[in-house]
């Protein structure tokens, strides 16, 4: 009893919340199990008795609908009977098997989404229970670590007692995780089993609609009724109308493609003209730059040649003056120990 007390009361908030979520989830599963059993009982009802007719047509469909409304309210509220009632009422108005088939398919999707949505809260509980267990463990560890205060303790018995309290707190902390994991494990298997059972029930209802209801519907438009010529005329008109719409759309598409091609040609021509203009402008500019560069080079070369000719003339004048004079070069005698 001490272990149970520590399991549920040492972390009162976490343990109580986990227990509440677990009990709440199992209550939902129990109600879903009762509802599933009610759906299974509705599958055993002969909702389309052969005494009213081997086939369902515009003349006797009202009798089948009245038969469904005479069922007890508890069974009339089931998915099976509700889907049969909607299908027969639509057939009474539309007189079309195709419309009834589309409606049954849509109703099957709606029922499937409704069943899947009913497990949202259960999945939230299954996720929250172990998370709360880990939160309780963190709280217990923080309390245990905060109690590890050995300052001023010289006696071995006091240290041993403190360690005992710490280890006891750690055990209580891990008990919170144990409780959350056990609850999550105990909830996971019934949850998945219930989901599988409800999916099987929904598949049985779909099979009954496809294998029993639809084959017995007769909207008077089948070839077996003898109106083969009328059916062929309707088919020919439908094909001709579809072909006419296809040709109209094809012509519109061809005109659009032609317009796009013309616009593309215009854009390409404009782009080519722009490229040619840019190229001509670049060539003219490059020629002007080249001409200016050559002119500057010729001018600089001419100036250099003039300066060189002037220098040569000056050098000739100097040499001419030197040619009429005698230049004496006297060697200076070096002084020192190593001089000669």
HULINUR-V490432 format. One line per field, one symbol per residue. ss: DSSP state (A for helix, B for strand, O for the rest). phi: phi as a letter, one per 40 degrees, with the letter a starting at -180 (. if undefined). psi: psi as a letter, one per 20 degrees, with the letter a starting at -180 (. if undefined). A space follows every 50 residues. Layout:
ss=???
phi=???
psi=???
This chain:
ss=OAAAAAAAAOOAAAAAAAAAAAAAAAAAAAAAAAAAAAAAAAAOOOOOOA AAOOOBOOOOAAAAAAAAAOOOAAAAOOAAAAAAAAAAAAAAAAOOAAAA AAAAAAAAAAAAAAAAAOOAAAAAAAAAAAAAAAAAAAAAAAAAAAOOOO OOOOOAAAAAAAAAAAAAAAAAAAAAAAAAAAAAAAAAAAAAAAAAAAAA AAAAAAAAAAAAAAAABOOOOOAAAOOAAAAAAAAAAAAAAAAAAAAAAA AAAAAAAAAAAAAAAAAAAAAAAAAAAAAAAAAAAAAAAAAAAAAAAAAA AAAAAAAAAAAAAAAAAAAAAAAOOOOOOOOOOOOOOOOO
phi=.ccccccbbcbdcccccccccccccccccccccccccccccccccccbcc ccicbbbccbccccccccccccccccccccccccccccccccccfacccc ccccccccccccccccccccccccccccccccccccccccccccccccbb cgcbcccccccccccccccccccccccccccccccccccccccccccccc cccccccccccbcccccbcgbcccchcccccccccccccccccccccccc cccccccccccccccccccccccccccccccccccccccccccccccccc ccccccccccccccccccccccccbbbcbbccccbicccb
psi=hhghghhiihmggggggghgggggghgghghhgghhhghhhhhiqnimqi hiqhqoaihjhhhhghghiiqqhhhijrhghghgghghhhhhghlphghh ghghghhghghghgghhijghghgghhhghghghghggghhhgghhimnj pjohphhggggghghghghgghghhggggghggghhhgghghghghghhg ghhhgghgghhggghipojjjqhiiilhghghgggggggggghghghghg ghhghgggghgghhgghgghhgghggghgggggghhgghgghgggggggh hghghghghhggggghgghghhhjqpopoppppqqrhjq.
